[in-house]
């Protein structure tokens, strides 16, 4: 397996730039997820790493080898597609054996590898079956098996679970992550689904409109989104952003929203216009002393409720006890947890400088990742 380094990568189609000056490194053995909305450039980036698309400029280094202009078959990678791309006239064994036979492996080695991987993927009982009558999950396992038998330097996966139903997709996420850990593989995985990203990734790279917005671990991506887009894209429900009354200066120890002071235990750069970012679990509903608003939505989710308030400063969501009695159009007040608020420059929509510092020194405990993944998966 190998590192993958991308330097100043760009891809242009006529007058449209799909990928803009991308720079990032994927470490050996890492599960690295490219995440973003449709059309953000993530699949184009993956296809350039694979050698299916040729970059307009920049470099791609695989295991210290410049592969920028090498053909896909010269890169020693395996690609798993969303639509499986299995050969319908071949059975499971033949589909899995095809890449090895194409590379002239001996019959005994092909048989050994196919049967070992089929057993690992729990499809050894299906080896003589045709692929046409298999379930979606079994066909996905066959596609994975065909990629794994080659033992490539890296696995590239383009939304491989996109056609599966929600329940089975979550199960396959767990199986994919376990498989990755067992193989110690370098895996690059494309998805638009934040749940998949948060469940599986060692690191996530969020893209939008061809640009990289943040590359980080799931817990830091959730707790310290470095721009408004990432805050709204990661998390269910998304982060709330409220307008602050006045300029924030480096000497300030508190800010105000609708006249309600919100203490901040740190200093900030000066900005003419500021947004306060809040996760729903960092907002309490109070009877007084908070930001006044009106209840516009209540989601009962079994273990808790998500209450949406409309305030003069913007919409804010609060995660509250499941037994709290809240009705539509009730008057309510939102009180932010001052120790967990983040400030964003309203003009650039980027996290302000001293919160970047807080991000750098933050060292979440090992249990935090599971808590974050659970919160994202279950809202």
N, C-alpha and C positions, 0 to 999 in steps of 0.2 A: 504494500500500500504506500501512498505518497502524499506529500503536500501538493497543493495546487495554488499557484500565485497568479493573480490577475493584475496587470499593470496598464493603466490609462486606456482601458478597453472601450471602444466605441463601435456602434453599428448604425449605419445610415442607409435608409431606403429612399432614394431620390432626395426630396426635400425634408424628409422626416427622419429624425434621429431617435431610434428606438432605445439605445443604450448610450448614456453620456458619461464618458471619462471615468469609468469604474475602476476602483482600486480596492482589492481585498485579498486576504490569504486564508485558505482552508487548510487546517492542520491535519497531519497524518492521523488516521483513525477517527476523525471527527465526524459527527452527524450534523451537517450544516444545511440549514433550510433557507431557501430564497422565498420570501413571502411578500405578497402585495396584491392589489386588485388586478383584474383583467386589463391587459394592455400596458402594464407597468414596465415591462422589459425583462422580467425574470426568466421566462422560457427562452427568449432570444439569448440571454446570457448563458443559460444552460446549454443551448444548442451550439454556441461558440466554443464552450469548454469541450463539448463532445466532438467537434469538428464537422458538424452538420451545416453550420453557418460559418462563413469566413468573416473575421472582423474587418471593419473599415480601417481601423488603426488600433495600436496597442499590442500587448503581448500576453500569452498564456504559457506559464511554466508548469509542467507536470513532472514531478520527481526530478527536478533540476534540468529537465530537457525542454527546450523551447519548442512547443508543438503548435504554435500559432497558425502556421499554414500547412500543417500535416493533415492528411486525410484521416477520417474517423478510424479506419481500420489500423492505422499506424500509431494510435494513441494508447492502446491497451486499457480501454475503459469498457464498461458494460452499460447499456442504456435500457431502462424499463419505461415503457410508454403507458399512457392512460388506457388505451384500448387494447392492451395485451399483445397484439400483433403476433398471434400464434398461427402456425400453419395448419389449416383445417383438415388437410388430407393426411396428416401425421398423427399418431397417437402421442400420449404424454411422454413416453420414453424417447420417441424419435424427435419430438420438439426439443427436449432437454439435451439430447445428444448432438443435435445438428451443429452447433458452433464448434464442438470438439472434433467432430468428423471433418468439418471444413478446414480445420487446422491440422489434419492428418495425425491425430492421436491414435494410438493402438486400440484395437477393439477391447482389450482387457482393461485399459485405463479408462476408456469411455464408460464401460459398464460399471466400473468401480465408482467413478465420480458421480455418475447419474444416480446410482442406487444410494450412495451416501447422502447426497443432497436431498433426494426425494424423502429419505427417512427423516432427515433434519426438518423438512418442511411438512412432514406428516401427509405426504401424498404417495408413499411407496406402494400403497394398495391400489393406486390408480394408474400405474405405469403403462399397462396395456390398454387402457381405455382411450377412446377418441376424445378430442378436446371439445367437440361441438355440444355434447350433453352435460358438460361439467357446470357446476355453479360458478357465479362470478368470483367468489373467494378462491375456489380451487383453480380456476383459470389464472387468477393473479399469482397464486403460488407456483404454477407451472412457469409463468413468465419470469418470476423471480429466480426459480431454479435454473432456467436456461441462462440467466445472467451470471448466477453464482458459480456454476460449474467451470467457467473459464478462469476463475481466480484472478480477476483483473486488478489493476492498480487502484481503480476507483469505480464506484457505482453511481450513475446519474439517473435520477427518477423524476419523470415529468407527470405530476399529479396522478400517480399510479392507483390511487384509491377513489378517484373521482366518480366512478360509475357505480360504486357500492352503496348500499343503503346505510343510514346513519349508524345503526347499532353495530353492523358488521364492520363498518369503517373504523370505529373506535377499537374493536377487537384487533383488527389488522394493524392499527397503529402500534398497539402494545407488542404484537408479534414481530413487526418490523424492527422495533427498537431492540427487542431481545435478540433477534437475529443479527443486527448490527453489532451488538456487544459481543456476541459469540464469535463472529468473524473478525472483529477488530478492523473493519473496513473503513475506508474513507468514503463517505456517502454524501452526495449533494442532492437535495430533495426540493422540488418546486411545488408550491401549493398556494392557493388563495385563501385557505382555511386556517385561521389563527389557532383553532383547537388542535389541529394536527401539528402545527409548528410548536406550540407550547408543550404538547405531550411528548414529542420525540427529540427535539433539537438540543444539541450542546450549545450551539449559537444560532441566532436568527439574523438574517439580513433583510431588512424591510426596504422595498423599492416603491417608487411612485413616479410616473411620467419619465421613466428612463434613468432616474437618479437614485443613488443609494442614500437613504435617510439615516439609518442606524444599523450597526452591526454589534450585537451584544448577546449575553446569555438571556434565557427566558425571564428569569427573575428580575434582572436589571432592566430589561426592556419593559416589563410591566410596571416596576416601581419608579423608574426614572426615564420615561420616554423623552427623547431629546428634542421633540418638536410636537406641535399640536396634532399633525396627521398621525404620528405613531401612537399618541395617546388615545385617539379616537378609533384607530384600527385594531389596537391590541386591547382586549378586555371586553367582557360581556356582562353588564352594559359598559359602554365606553366611558372614558374619563370625562368629567364635566369641566367646562371652562367658564369662569365668571370674570366680568370686567371689574377692575379695581378703580376706586374713585379718583385717585390722584397719582402723580409721579412718585415712584419709589426711588429713594436716594440711599447711598451707601451707609448713611448714619441712622437710617430708620430701623426701629425695632418692631414696628407693627405697621399694618396696612389696614385700610377700611373698605368695606363693601356695603353700600347703602347706609353709610354712617355706622356700621357695626365694626369695631376694631377686631382684626384677626392678627394675633401675635405671631411673629416669625423669629425663631431663635437663632438667626444668622443675618448677615448683611448681604446686600445685593448691589449690582451695578445700577447706575441711573438709567431709567427708561421713561420716555414721555407717556407711554401707554402700556399697561401691564394686564396680563390675564393670569388668574389663579387657577391652577389645575388640581382637581380632586377626584380620587377614586371613590366610588359609592360607599365602601366600607370605612372611609375616613370622614363620613358626614353623619351627624346625629340629628334627629328631629327633637326640638325643644319647644317649650311653651313660651319662653321669653329669652332675650339676650342673643338671638340668632338673626339670620338674614330672612326677612319676611317674604313669604310667597304663597302661592295657591297650588293645591294638589291637582295635577293634571293627568296622572296615571298611577295605578297601583297594580303591580305584578305579584301574585302570590306564587311562590316557588317551592312550597313545602317546608323547607328548613328556614326560610326567611322571606321577606318581601322587598321588592325594589319600588320605592316611592319617587315619583318624578314631580319636582316643584318648578313652577314658573315664577321667577323673580325678576325684578327690574334689571338685575345685572346679568341675567341669562338663565338657562335651564340647568338645574342641579339635580342629581340623583342620589338617593340615600338608601343604604342597605340597612333594614330595620328588623326587629324581632317579628316572627311570624304571627304572634298574638296581638300585636299593636293594632288597635282599631283606627283605620284611616279610610276616609271616604273621598270620592272625587269632589272637587271644588271646596274642600276644607281649607281654612287658613292654617298655615303651619310655618315653622321657622327652622332653617338649616344652620347648624353650628359645625364649622370645619374643625378637624383636628389640626391645630396649628403646627404640630411637629411633623405632619405628613404632607402639608401643602407644598406645591411646586409653583414657581413663578416663571411666566413666559413673556418674552417681549412681544407685544401685540402686533407690531409691524412686521417682524421677521417670523413670528410664531415659533421661535426657538427657545429652548430652556435657557434661563439666564445664568450668567457665569458662575456664581457661587454655588448654584445647584449642580453644575457640572463637577465642581470640586467635591460636593457631597456624594455624587455618584461615584467618583474615583475612590473615595475612602470607605464607601459602604461595603461591608463584608457580610452578606446575609448568611445565617446559619444554614447547615445542610438541609434542615427540615423545611426551610422557607420555599424551596423549589416545588416540593410536592404540594404545599399549601397554595402557592400561586397557580400551579397547574390545575388543582382542584377547583379553585375559585373561577378560573377562566372557563373550565369545562362545564361547570354547573351554574354559572351566572351568579 
